[in-house]
Amino acid sequence: MSGAALGIEIIFVFFLALFILHRYGDFKKQHRLVIIATLLAWYLCFLIVFILPLDVSTTIYNRCKLAVNSSPSESSSSNNNNINGSYPTSAPRKHKCFKPWSYIPDGIMPIFWRVVYWTSQFLTWILLPFMQSYARSGGFSITGKIKTALIENAIYYGTYLLIFGAFLIYVAVNPNFNLQWNQLQTIGIAAANTWGLFLLVLLLGYGLVEIPRSHWNGAKRGYLLMKTYFKVAKLMTEKADAEENLEDIMEEVRKVNESIKYNHPLRKCVDTILKKCPTEYQERMGRNMDDYEDFDDRQNNYPSEKSLVKLHKQVIYSVQRHRRTQVQWRILLEQAFYLEDVAKNETSATRQFVHTFQFQEPENRITRYFYTPTIEWYWECLLRPWFYRILAIVLATFSVIVVWSECTFFSTKPVLSLFAVFIQLAERTYNYIYIEMACFLTIFFLSICVYSTVFRIRVFNYYYLASHHQTDAYSLLFSGMLFCRLTPPLCLNFLGLTHMDSSISHKNTQATAYTSIMGSMRVLSFIADGFYIYYPMLVVILCIATYFSLGTRCLNLLGFQQFMGDNEMTSDFIDEGKELIRREKRKRQRQEEGENRRREWKERYGNSREDSTRNRNVHPDQKESSFSETTASRPVSKYTRSNGRTERDRIELLQDAEPLDFNADSVSDDPLDHPLDSGRYQPGGRYLSMSRSRIFDDV
């Protein structure tokens, strides 16, 4: 099993990152480089979180081996201690020092962490910012997009180069500093981790309170329904704004399309813009190739290439925003309908969950077989609220432990951090499975609190992670940057909480491979002994602010509507959303009623139509033979059928009066006896016009 656990987790984390990215990104429409860069950033960050517990268990085993190997040289001191009645700590543990199932051989973890860390730093500080500008650029060529990206990132890169250059000059001039390359590398890592820790505490303070509270509120059906009404009203405003913005942009595209003819040099740029427009607008505008125009002789102000680049950028943004609001509107309507169904079914006596509308997408057969209406009623109306309450209590307990440990992890005597107490208790018995599970649950909960906040925050319309494949390239790349900047300080914070970092525990023991790659923070003592120790305590203030919704209240005062139960604006939005849901429900009901009527009409009259169509498609020879047989048998059936006279009278009323043909060989007394000569009646109820061979016989 040596190294097998590492390989299994590497493969598992890759598919996990791919699954989450597929939920938010669109593999078919977005650029491959954007998908690959974002997938690599998410994959590396998730990989650090999953592999770090293995590094902790391997480090504890290596410490055990060092203690066992050093025990013979200390035999004399141990004998003296035995006389005095005390025993060395390594002696009773000697028989318990066995290799863990997930042991990683020496030399693998340092190389692994070095590759993962520096790759993630290259992504977050160099590649991803460049790709952000490249993906958002409106250039029509690769060279143009690269040029735009370089210009936009010049200030970004220049600021870092200026700071780094000033620091190097200061170190070179000051004789008190004699820094080596490793120390410079550690200073760079410390600077990046300091910036990441600043963001980490902000996001962690929000997630520690909001995640348990959201699950607790998830058990309140009335609260969820009111919040959904609020979201509907708010999204309707955004949807109308997106549609209006798209109409304005398409009007500009139409004007450009009409002014630039097919022989203009910029026509290729216009065609590229048209390809990004929705299909209905493309069909409406066309290619405008009907007129040839000498653009050199005409005195007309044509748009420049720079204005077309700007227009192309606006088209990409407006189309993406419009598509996203349309998809979110449909999803939110389904959610509102379902919550209303849950509220109605709570008082059902039959305990069968009844839906107002059927699902638009076909359900899976396995789900439909096991998840019956009875099971659905018990889960939605009885079990789910209690499950959410229990889960919220468990998450709240973890949040309290994290807040307590963040405020006391620097205390080593006595050890006050609860996570450090758990790990040290497991270390005494060398229960590696318990160590890995405790480490994994701790860092996994911290990651959920931080990463879920990254998925929830929204910076206007520039950064917004929308599910169901509706996230644009800019937001995906920005999320990858945030993950790469937050994960290293998150792991260092976890090692500090568990006292696995020697700079926190102040013990002369073997450090983890991850800490050895990050370097000793003693190079910058004011950061190691000051910022890293006391800044995480601010998480208490942030948790209190999040609990009392101070940020939400501030956004409401600034004009950004947020859901608050005791606000008049919130009540207005809830009433508006309720009316919108009623309107959409009536529209959906009319559509379903129309579909049901068409389905019933088709079932009732579809067979007769198929029979008439089948009779019309019969071969003419077969028709003549059938007609002759009918004519031959008519005198007999005329007197044998009881309703023959009624059928005869009905046909006479439906027939039109027809002039006699004096050129005919014979005149029939009863036109019904010769249905072929009349040219009017055919089996199946068809009435045809006069025969073409006779209509001009008397001319």
C-alpha positions in Angstrom: 0.0 0.0 0.0 3.1 2.3 -0.1 2.1 5.3 -2.2 -1.2 3.7 -3.3 -3.3 6.0 -1.2 -1.5 9.0 -2.8 -2.3 7.7 -6.3 -5.9 7.0 -5.4 -6.5 10.4 -4.0 -4.8 12.1 -7.0 -7.2 10.3 -9.4 -10.3 10.9 -7.1 -9.6 14.6 -6.7 -9.2 15.1 -10.5 -12.7 13.7 -11.2 -14.1 15.7 -8.3 -12.7 19.0 -9.7 -13.9 18.0 -13.2 -17.4 17.3 -11.9 -17.7 20.7 -10.0 -16.3 22.6 -13.0 -18.8 20.9 -15.3 -21.6 22.1 -13.1 -20.5 25.7 -13.4 -18.7 25.9 -16.7 -19.7 25.1 -20.2 -17.3 22.7 -21.9 -18.9 23.0 -25.3 -19.0 26.8 -25.7 -16.1 28.1 -23.6 -12.5 28.1 -24.8 -10.5 25.0 -24.1 -7.6 27.0 -22.6 -10.0 28.6 -20.1 -11.4 25.2 -19.1 -7.9 23.6 -18.7 -6.5 26.5 -16.7 -9.5 26.6 -14.3 -9.5 22.9 -14.0 -5.8 22.9 -13.1 -6.2 25.6 -10.5 -9.1 23.9 -8.8 -7.5 20.5 -9.0 -4.2 21.6 -7.4 -6.1 23.4 -4.5 -8.4 20.4 -3.8 -5.4 18.1 -4.0 -3.5 20.0 -1.3 -6.6 19.7 1.0 -6.9 16.0 0.4 -3.2 15.0 0.6 -2.2 17.1 3.6 -3.7 14.5 6.2 -1.4 11.9 4.6 1.5 14.2 5.1 0.6 14.6 8.8 0.4 10.8 9.4 3.6 10.2 7.6 5.3 12.9 9.7 4.1 11.3 12.9 5.5 7.9 11.8 8.8 9.5 11.0 8.9 11.1 14.4 8.3 7.7 16.0 11.2 6.2 14.0 13.5 8.9 15.2 12.4 8.4 18.8 13.0 4.6 18.5 16.5 5.0 16.8 17.6 7.6 19.4 16.4 5.5 22.4 19.6 3.2 22.6 21.9 6.2 22.9 19.9 7.4 25.8 19.8 4.1 27.7 22.0 5.4 30.5 19.7 8.3 31.1 16.7 6.1 30.9 18.2 3.7 33.6 18.7 6.7 35.9 15.1 7.7 35.2 14.0 4.2 36.0 15.6 4.4 39.4 13.9 7.7 40.1 10.6 6.2 39.0 10.2 8.0 35.7 10.3 6.5 32.2 11.2 8.0 28.8 8.4 8.8 26.5 9.8 6.7 23.7 10.2 3.4 25.7 6.5 2.5 26.1 5.8 3.5 22.5 8.5 1.4 21.0 6.2 -1.6 20.3 3.5 0.7 18.9 5.6 2.3 16.2 4.3 0.6 13.1 4.0 1.9 9.5 0.6 3.4 8.6 -1.4 2.0 5.7 -1.1 5.3 3.8 2.6 5.8 4.3 4.4 7.8 1.6 8.1 6.9 1.1 10.7 9.5 1.9 11.5 12.0 -0.8 8.2 11.9 -2.6 6.2 14.5 -0.5 8.8 17.3 -0.8 8.9 17.0 -4.6 5.2 16.7 -4.7 4.5 19.8 -2.6 7.2 21.8 -4.5 5.6 21.1 -7.8 2.0 21.7 -6.6 2.8 24.9 -4.7 4.9 26.7 -7.4 2.5 25.6 -10.1 -0.4 27.1 -8.3 1.6 30.3 -7.6 2.5 30.6 -11.3 -1.2 30.3 -12.1 -2.5 32.8 -9.6 0.0 35.6 -10.1 0.9 35.3 -13.8 -1.1 33.0 -16.1 -4.7 33.4 -14.8 -4.7 37.2 -14.7 -3.4 37.3 -18.3 -6.0 34.7 -19.4 -8.7 36.8 -17.7 -7.9 39.8 -19.9 -7.5 37.5 -22.9 -10.9 35.9 -22.4 -12.7 39.2 -21.9 -11.0 40.9 -24.8 -13.0 41.8 -27.8 -10.2 41.3 -30.3 -10.7 39.5 -33.6 -7.4 37.8 -33.7 -5.0 36.0 -31.3 -2.4 38.8 -31.6 -5.0 41.4 -30.9 -6.2 39.7 -27.7 -2.7 39.1 -26.5 -1.9 42.8 -27.0 -5.0 43.9 -25.1 -4.2 41.5 -22.3 -0.6 42.7 -21.9 -1.8 46.4 -21.9 -4.4 45.7 -19.2 -2.0 43.7 -17.0 0.9 46.2 -17.4 -0.1 48.1 -14.2 -0.8 44.8 -12.4 2.6 43.3 -13.2 4.4 46.6 -12.9 3.3 47.1 -9.3 4.7 43.8 -8.2 8.0 44.3 -10.0 8.3 47.8 -8.5 7.8 46.4 -5.0 10.1 43.5 -5.5 12.8 45.8 -7.1 12.6 48.3 -4.2 13.0 45.4 -1.7 16.1 44.1 -3.5 17.7 47.5 -3.6 17.0 48.0 0.1 18.6 44.6 0.9 21.6 45.2 -1.3 22.3 48.7 0.3 21.7 47.7 3.9 24.8 45.9 5.3 22.8 44.4 8.2 21.0 42.0 5.8 22.8 39.1 4.3 20.0 37.1 2.6 20.5 33.9 0.7 18.4 32.7 -2.1 16.4 30.4 0.2 15.6 33.3 2.5 14.5 35.4 -0.4 12.3 32.6 -1.5 10.8 32.4 2.0 10.2 36.1 2.1 8.2 35.8 -1.2 6.2 32.9 0.2 5.5 34.9 3.4 4.3 37.9 1.4 1.9 35.7 -0.7 0.6 33.9 2.4 0.1 37.2 4.3 -2.1 38.5 1.5 -3.9 35.1 1.4 -4.4 35.0 5.1 -6.0 38.5 5.0 -8.6 37.2 2.6 -8.9 33.8 4.4 -10.0 35.3 7.7 -12.7 37.5 6.0 -14.2 34.5 4.1 -13.8 32.1 7.0 -15.7 34.5 9.4 -18.6 34.6 7.0 -18.7 30.9 6.3 -18.5 29.7 10.0 -21.8 31.4 10.7 -23.6 31.4 7.4 -23.3 27.7 6.6 -24.9 26.4 9.9 -27.6 29.2 9.7 -28.4 28.4 6.1 -29.0 24.7 6.9 -31.1 25.7 10.0 -33.2 28.0 7.8 -33.5 25.2 5.3 -35.8 23.4 7.7 -38.2 26.4 7.7 -40.5 26.0 4.7 -42.1 29.4 5.1 -38.7 31.1 5.3 -37.5 29.3 2.1 -40.7 30.2 0.2 -40.5 33.9 1.2 -36.8 34.0 0.2 -37.6 32.4 -3.1 -40.3 35.0 -3.8 -37.7 37.7 -3.0 -35.2 36.1 -5.4 -37.9 35.9 -8.1 -38.6 39.6 -7.9 -35.0 40.5 -7.8 -34.1 38.2 -10.7 -37.0 39.6 -12.8 -35.5 43.1 -12.5 -32.1 41.7 -13.6 -33.7 39.7 -16.4 -35.5 42.8 -17.7 -32.3 44.8 -17.5 -30.4 42.1 -19.4 -33.0 41.9 -22.1 -33.0 45.7 -22.5 -29.2 45.8 -22.6 -29.2 43.0 -25.3 -31.7 44.9 -27.4 -29.6 48.1 -27.3 -26.4 46.2 -28.2 -28.2 44.3 -31.1 -29.5 47.7 -32.4 -25.9 48.9 -32.6 -24.9 45.7 -34.3 -27.7 46.1 -36.8 -26.5 49.6 -37.7 -22.9 48.4 -38.1 -24.1 45.5 -40.2 -26.1 47.9 -42.5 -23.3 50.4 -42.9 -20.4 48.0 -43.6 -21.0 46.1 -46.9 -19.5 42.8 -47.9 -16.6 44.4 -49.8 -15.4 46.5 -46.8 -12.1 45.4 -45.2 -13.8 45.3 -41.8 -16.6 43.0 -43.0 -14.9 40.0 -41.4 -15.0 41.6 -38.0 -18.7 42.3 -38.4 -19.3 38.6 -39.4 -17.4 37.6 -36.3 -19.7 39.8 -34.2 -22.8 38.4 -35.9 -21.7 34.8 -35.0 -21.8 35.8 -31.3 -25.3 37.1 -31.5 -28.4 34.9 -30.7 -29.9 33.0 -33.6 -33.1 35.0 -33.8 -31.0 38.2 -34.3 -28.8 36.6 -36.8 -31.8 35.6 -38.9 -33.2 39.1 -38.6 -30.1 40.9 -39.7 -28.6 38.5 -42.2 -25.3 39.1 -43.9 -26.2 42.3 -45.8 -24.5 41.3 -49.1 -27.2 42.7 -51.5 -25.5 46.0 -52.5 -22.0 46.6 -53.7 -20.5 49.9 -52.4 -17.3 51.8 -53.2 -16.4 52.7 -49.7 -13.4 54.8 -50.8 -15.5 57.3 -52.8 -18.4 57.6 -50.4 -18.1 60.2 -47.7 -19.3 58.2 -44.8 -18.1 57.8 -41.2 -17.4 54.1 -40.9 -16.8 52.6 -37.5 -13.1 52.0 -36.7 -11.6 48.7 -35.7 -11.2 49.9 -32.1 -14.9 50.6 -31.9 -15.7 47.2 -33.4 -13.5 45.6 -30.8 -15.4 47.4 -28.0 -18.7 46.4 -29.6 -17.6 42.7 -29.8 -16.7 42.8 -26.1 -20.1 44.2 -25.3 -21.9 41.6 -27.4 -20.1 38.7 -25.6 -20.9 40.1 -22.2 -24.6 41.0 -23.0 -25.3 37.6 -24.6 -23.8 35.7 -21.7 -25.7 37.7 -19.2 -29.0 37.3 -21.1 -28.5 33.5 -21.4 -27.6 33.3 -17.7 -30.7 35.2 -16.5 -33.0 33.1 -18.7 -31.7 29.8 -17.3 -31.8 31.1 -13.7 -35.3 32.3 -14.2 -36.5 28.8 -15.3 -34.7 27.1 -12.4 -36.0 29.6 -9.9 -39.6 29.1 -11.1 -39.3 25.3 -10.7 -37.9 25.8 -7.2 -40.8 28.2 -6.3 -43.4 25.7 -7.7 -41.9 22.9 -5.8 -41.8 24.8 -2.5 -45.5 25.7 -2.9 -46.2 22.0 -3.6 -44.5 21.1 -0.4 -46.5 23.6 1.6 -49.7 22.2 0.1 -48.8 18.5 0.7 -47.9 19.0 4.3 -51.6 18.7 5.2 -52.3 15.8 2.9 -54.3 13.0 4.4 -53.2 10.4 1.8 -49.5 11.0 2.4 -48.9 11.0 -1.3 -46.8 13.8 -2.8 -48.8 15.5 -5.6 -47.1 17.9 -8.0 -48.9 20.8 -9.6 -46.8 20.5 -12.7 -44.9 17.6 -14.2 -41.1 17.9 -14.5 -40.0 19.3 -17.9 -37.1 16.9 -18.0 -37.8 13.2 -17.9 -37.0 11.5 -14.6 -34.6 8.7 -14.3 -36.3 5.2 -14.1 -34.3 4.2 -11.0 -35.3 7.4 -9.3 -38.9 7.0 -10.3 -38.9 3.4 -9.1 -37.4 4.0 -5.6 -38.5 7.6 -5.0 -42.2 7.0 -5.0 -44.8 9.7 -4.1 -45.1 8.2 -0.6 -41.4 8.2 0.0 -41.2 11.7 -1.4 -43.9 12.9 1.0 -42.2 11.4 4.1 -38.9 12.9 3.1 -40.0 16.4 2.1 -42.7 16.9 4.7 -41.4 15.0 7.8 -37.7 13.9 7.6 -36.0 16.6 5.7 -36.6 19.4 8.2 -35.3 17.3 11.1 -32.3 16.3 9.0 -31.4 19.9 8.3 -31.8 20.9 12.0 -29.5 18.1 13.1 -26.9 18.9 10.4 -27.1 22.6 11.4 -26.4 21.7 15.0 -23.4 19.6 14.0 -22.0 22.3 11.8 -22.5 25.0 14.5 -20.6 22.8 16.9 -17.7 22.6 14.5 -17.8 26.4 14.0 -17.6 27.0 17.8 -14.6 24.6 18.0 -12.9 26.4 15.1 -13.4 29.9 16.6 -12.1 28.7 20.0 -9.1 27.1 18.4 -8.3 30.2 16.3 -8.1 32.3 19.4 -6.0 29.8 21.5 -3.9 27.9 19.0 -0.7 29.8 20.0 -0.9 28.4 23.6 1.3 25.4 24.0 1.4 25.0 27.8 -1.4 24.2 28.4 -2.7 23.1 24.9 -6.0 24.9 24.5 -6.6 24.3 20.8 -9.1 21.4 20.6 -7.8 20.2 17.3 -4.3 20.0 18.7 -5.7 18.0 21.7 -7.4 15.5 19.4 -4.2 15.0 17.2 -1.9 14.6 20.3 -4.2 12.0 21.9 -4.2 10.0 18.7 -0.4 10.4 18.4 0.1 8.8 21.7 -1.5 5.6 20.6 -0.3 5.9 17.0 -3.9 5.4 15.6 -3.1 6.6 12.1 -6.6 6.1 10.8 -8.0 8.3 13.6 -5.3 10.9 12.9 -6.1 11.1 9.2 -9.8 11.2 9.7 -9.5 14.0 12.3 -7.2 16.0 10.1 -9.3 15.4 7.0 -12.6 16.5 8.8 -10.8 19.6 10.2 -9.3 20.8 7.0 -12.4 19.8 5.0 -14.7 21.9 7.2 -12.3 24.8 7.0 -12.2 24.4 3.2 -16.0 24.2 2.9 -16.4 27.4 4.9 -13.9 29.3 2.7 -14.7 27.8 -0.7 -18.4 28.1 -0.3 -18.0 31.8 0.4 -16.1 32.1 -2.9 -19.0 30.4 -4.7 -21.5 32.7 -3.0 -20.0 36.1 -3.2 -20.9 38.3 -6.2 -19.1 41.4 -7.3 -21.8 43.1 -9.4 -21.9 41.3 -12.7 -18.1 41.0 -13.1 -17.6 38.0 -10.8 -20.5 35.6 -10.4 -20.3 31.8 -10.2 -23.6 30.6 -11.6 -24.5 26.9 -11.7 -26.0 24.9 -14.6 -23.1 25.8 -16.9 -23.8 29.6 -16.8 -20.5 30.9 -15.5 -18.5 33.0 -17.9 -14.8 32.6 -18.5 -13.8 35.7 -16.5 -15.5 34.4 -13.3 -14.1 30.9 -13.7 -10.5 32.2 -14.0 -11.0 34.6 -11.1 -12.3 31.8 -8.9 -9.1 29.8 -9.8 -7.0 32.8 -8.7 -8.8 33.0 -5.4 -8.5 29.3 -4.7 -4.7 29.3 -5.4 -4.2 32.3 -3.1 -6.4 31.0 -0.3 -5.3 27.3 -0.1 -1.6 27.7 1.1 -2.5 30.0 4.0 -5.5 27.7 4.8 -3.1 24.7 5.1 -0.7 26.7 7.2 -3.6 27.8 9.5 -4.6 24.1 9.8 -1.1 23.0 10.7 -1.1 25.8 13.3 -4.4 24.7 14.8 -3.1 21.2 15.2 0.3 22.3 16.4 2.0 20.4 13.6 3.9 23.6 12.7 7.1 23.9 14.7 6.9 27.7 14.6 3.7 27.4 16.6 4.4 24.4 18.8 8.0 25.6 19.6 9.2 22.0 19.6 12.4 20.7 18.0 10.7 17.9 16.1 10.6 16.9 12.5 8.3 19.2 10.5 5.9 18.1 7.9 7.0 18.1 4.3 4.6 20.9 3.5 6.1 23.1 6.2 9.6 22.4 5.0 8.7 23.6 1.5 7.1 26.8 2.9 10.2 27.5 4.8 10.7 28.9 8.3 8.9 32.1 9.0 11.6 33.1 11.5 13.2 35.2 8.7 10.4 37.7 9.2 9.8 37.5 12.9 7.3 40.4 13.0 5.1 38.3 10.7 5.6 35.0 12.3 5.2 36.2 15.9 2.7 39.0 15.2 0.5 38.8 12.2 0.2 35.0 12.0 -0.7 34.8 15.7 -3.0 37.6 16.4 -4.7 38.3 13.1 -6.8 35.1 13.0 -8.4 36.2 16.3 -10.4 38.7 14.2 -12.5 35.8 13.1 -14.5 36.3 16.3 -15.5 39.9 15.3 -16.4 38.8 11.8 -18.5 35.9 13.1 -20.4 38.4 15.3 -20.9 40.8 12.4 -22.2 37.9 10.2 -24.5 36.7 12.9 -26.2 40.1 13.3 -26.2 40.5 9.4 -24.3 43.8 9.6 -23.0 43.4 6.1 -26.5 42.8 4.7 -27.8 45.9 6.5 -25.0 48.0 5.1 -25.7 46.8 1.6 -29.4 47.6 2.0 -28.5 51.1 3.1 -26.3 51.5 0.0 -29.2 50.5 -2.2 -28.4 46.8 -2.9 -31.5 44.9 -2.0 -30.9 42.0 0.3 -33.3 39.6 2.0 -34.2 40.8 5.5 -37.4 39.7 7.2 -38.0 42.9 9.1 -37.6 45.3 6.2 -40.3 47.1 4.3 -38.4 46.8 1.0 -38.1 43.1 1.5 -41.9 42.8 2.0 -42.5 44.7 -1.2 -40.2 42.4 -3.1 -41.9 39.3 -1.6 -45.3 40.5 -2.7 -44.0 41.3 -6.2 -42.4 37.8 -6.4 -45.6 36.1 -5.2 -47.6 37.9 -8.0 -45.0 36.9 -10.6 -45.2 33.3 -9.5 -49.0 33.4 -9.8 -48.7 34.9 -13.3 -46.2 32.2 -14.4 -48.3 29.5 -12.8 -51.4 30.6 -14.8 -49.4 30.7 -17.9 -48.0 27.2 -17.3 -51.5 25.9 -16.6 -52.9 27.4 -19.8 -50.0 25.8 -21.7 -50.6 22.4 -20.2 -54.4 22.7 -20.8 -53.7 23.4 -24.5 -51.3 20.5 -24.7 -53.9 18.2 -23.1 -56.6 19.3 -25.5 -54.3 18.7 -28.5 -53.4 15.3 -27.1 -57.0 14.3 -26.6 -58.0 15.6 -30.1 -55.1 13.6 -31.6 -56.1 10.4 -29.7 -59.8 10.8 -30.7 -59.4 11.7 -34.3 -55.9 10.5 -35.1 -57.0 7.0 -36.0 -59.7 8.2 -38.5 -57.2 10.4 -40.2 -54.7 7.6 -40.4 -57.4 5.4 -42.0 -58.3 8.1 -44.5 -54.7 8.7 -45.4 -54.2 5.0 -45.8 -57.2 4.8 -48.2 -55.9 7.6 -50.3 -52.5 5.9 -50.7 -54.0 2.7 -52.0 -53.0 1.7 -55.6 -55.4 2.8 -58.4 -56.0 -0.7 -59.6 -57.0 -1.8 -56.1 -59.3 1.3 -55.9 -61.0 0.3 -59.2 -61.4 -3.2 -58.2 -62.9 -2.2 -54.9 -65.2 0.3 -56.5 -66.4 -2.3 -59.1 -67.1 -4.7 -56.3 -69.0 -2.1 -54.4 -71.0 -1.2 -57.6 -71.7 -4.8 -58.3 -72.9 -5.4 -54.8 -74.8 -2.2 -54.4 -78.2 -3.4 -55.7 -78.2 -6.2 -53.2 -76.9 -4.1 -50.3 -79.4 -1.3 -51.2 -82.2 -3.4 -50.0 -80.5 -5.5 -47.3 -79.1 -2.6 -45.2 -81.5 -1.1 -42.8 -79.9 2.3 -42.9 -79.2 2.4 -46.6 -81.9 5.0 -47.4 -80.5 7.3 -44.7 -77.0 7.1 -46.1 -78.5 7.7 -49.6 -80.3 10.8 -48.4 -77.2 12.2 -46.7 -75.2 11.9 -49.8 -77.8 13.5 -52.0 -77.9 16.6 -49.7 -74.1 16.9 -49.8 -73.9 16.7 -53.6 -74.1 19.8 -55.8 -76.4 20.0 -58.8 -74.5 19.2 -61.9 -75.4 20.0 -65.6 -76.2 17.1 -67.9 -73.6 16.1 -70.4 -75.5 15.8 -73.7 -72.5 14.3 -75.5 -72.4 11.3 -73.1 -73.2 7.9 -74.4 -75.9 7.3 -71.8 -77.7 9.1 -69.1 -78.0 7.5 -65.7 -81.3 7.9 -63.9 -79.6 7.8 -60.6 -76.2 9.3 -60.2 -75.6 7.4 -57.1 -75.5 4.1 -59.0 -72.4 5.3 -60.8 -70.2 7.0 -58.3 -67.2 7.0 -60.6 -69.0 8.9 -63.3 -70.1 11.6 -61.0 -66.6 12.5 -60.0 -67.8 13.7 -56.6 -68.0 10.9 -54.1 -65.2 8.7 -52.9 -65.0 6.3 -50.0 -63.7 7.9 -46.9 -65.8 11.0 -47.3 -63.8 12.9 -49.9 -65.6 15.1 -52.4 -63.7 16.0 -55.5 -64.2 18.6 -58.2 -65.5 17.7 -61.7 -63.4 15.5 -63.9 -60.9 17.3 -66.0 -61.6 15.0 -69.0 -65.3 16.2 -69.2 -65.3 19.8 -68.2 -64.4 21.1 -71.7 -66.3 18.5 -73.8 -69.1 20.8 -74.8 -66.8 23.7 -75.9 
